[in-house]
Amino acid sequence: MTWTYVSPSNSLADEVRFLIGDTSSASPKLSNEEIAYLLSNASDSPAFAAVQACRALIAKYSHLVTQTTGAVSVAYSDLAKNYKELAASIAVSQARPLPYAGGISISDRDEQDGDTDRSAPRFTLGMHDRDK
């Protein structure tokens, strides 16, 4: 298992490590080979690979129990929970805006109708009807 980190601008793998906080050689979370695998499955998208890395770490820590030795306690469930929140945060921060289709719901239509800054529609019902 190899582990390296220089900076997020150094490589896609380092960017993944940066996003998930795996930047300390004293406590490595994933190997270079594991990150390379995640990147290959994510079409070289560091953000998507980072979300997958978090999910792998959730799986790693989810089956471990809380351990207490004297006054020191390690709650692995907290680690799993933190990685779950991190995965959601990365996914949201890297999300692209979705197209918006207004007026689908009644409340949305009413909100759009009440917007005084909204431009008038170019097409209206009856615009081609002839007066008879």
C-alpha positions in Angstrom: 0.0 0.0 0.0 1.5 3.3 -1.1 0.5 6.7 0.1 1.6 10.1 -1.1 0.3 13.7 -1.0 1.9 16.9 -2.2 -0.9 19.4 -2.9 -4.4 19.4 -4.5 -2.9 21.1 -7.6 -0.3 18.3 -8.0 -2.6 15.5 -9.3 -6.2 14.3 -9.4 -5.4 11.8 -6.6 -4.1 14.6 -4.4 -7.2 16.6 -5.1 -9.3 13.6 -3.9 -7.2 13.4 -0.8 -7.6 17.1 -0.2 -11.4 16.9 -0.5 -11.7 14.0 1.9 -9.1 15.3 4.4 -6.6 12.5 3.8 -3.6 14.7 3.8 -1.5 13.4 6.7 0.9 10.5 6.3 0.6 9.9 10.0 -2.9 8.6 9.5 -3.5 7.6 5.9 -7.1 6.6 5.0 -6.8 5.3 1.5 -3.9 4.0 -0.6 -2.8 5.5 -3.9 -4.1 2.4 -5.6 -7.5 2.7 -4.0 -7.8 6.4 -5.1 -6.6 5.5 -8.6 -9.4 2.8 -8.7 -12.0 5.4 -7.6 -10.8 7.9 -10.1 -11.0 5.4 -13.0 -14.6 4.5 -12.0 -15.4 8.2 -11.7 -14.1 9.1 -15.2 -11.3 11.1 -13.6 -13.7 13.4 -11.7 -12.0 14.2 -8.3 -15.3 15.3 -6.8 -17.2 12.2 -7.7 -14.2 10.0 -6.7 -14.1 11.9 -3.3 -17.8 11.1 -2.7 -17.0 7.4 -3.5 -14.0 7.6 -1.2 -16.2 8.8 1.6 -18.6 6.0 1.0 -15.8 3.5 1.1 -14.7 5.0 4.4 -18.3 4.8 5.7 -18.2 1.1 4.9 -14.9 0.7 6.6 -15.9 2.4 9.9 -19.6 1.3 10.0 -18.9 -2.2 11.2 -16.5 -1.2 13.9 -17.8 -0.7 17.5 -17.0 2.0 20.0 -13.9 1.1 21.9 -13.0 2.4 25.4 -9.7 2.0 27.2 -9.6 3.9 30.5 -10.6 7.5 29.9 -10.1 7.2 26.1 -13.0 6.3 23.9 -13.1 5.9 20.1 -16.6 6.0 18.5 -16.2 4.6 15.0 -19.9 5.3 14.3 -19.0 9.0 14.6 -16.4 8.6 11.9 -18.9 6.9 9.6 -21.4 9.7 10.3 -18.8 12.4 9.6 -17.8 10.8 6.3 -21.5 10.5 5.4 -22.0 14.2 6.0 -18.7 15.0 4.1 -19.9 13.0 1.1 -23.2 14.9 1.0 -21.3 18.2 1.4 -18.9 17.4 -1.5 -21.8 16.3 -3.7 -23.7 19.5 -3.1 -20.7 21.8 -3.5 -19.8 20.2 -6.8 -23.4 20.1 -8.1 -24.2 21.9 -11.3 -27.3 24.0 -11.6 -30.3 22.1 -13.0 -32.6 23.5 -15.6 -35.7 25.1 -14.2 -39.2 24.6 -15.6 -41.5 27.1 -13.8 -45.2 26.8 -13.2 -45.3 23.1 -12.8 -47.0 23.3 -9.4 -49.9 25.6 -8.5 -47.9 27.4 -5.8 -44.9 27.8 -8.2 -47.2 29.1 -10.9 -48.8 31.6 -8.4 -45.3 32.7 -7.3 -44.2 33.2 -10.9 -47.4 35.2 -11.7 -46.7 37.5 -8.7 -43.1 38.3 -9.8 -43.3 41.9 -11.0 -39.7 41.6 -12.5 -40.7 38.6 -14.7 -40.8 39.2 -18.4 -44.1 38.7 -20.2 -44.4 35.3 -22.0 -43.9 35.4 -25.8 -46.6 32.9 -26.4 -50.1 33.1 -24.9 -53.3 31.1 -25.3 -55.4 32.4 -28.1 -52.6 34.5 -29.7 -53.4 33.1 -33.2 -57.2 33.2 -32.8 -58.9 35.5 -35.2 -61.6 37.8 -34.2 -64.9 36.6 -35.6 
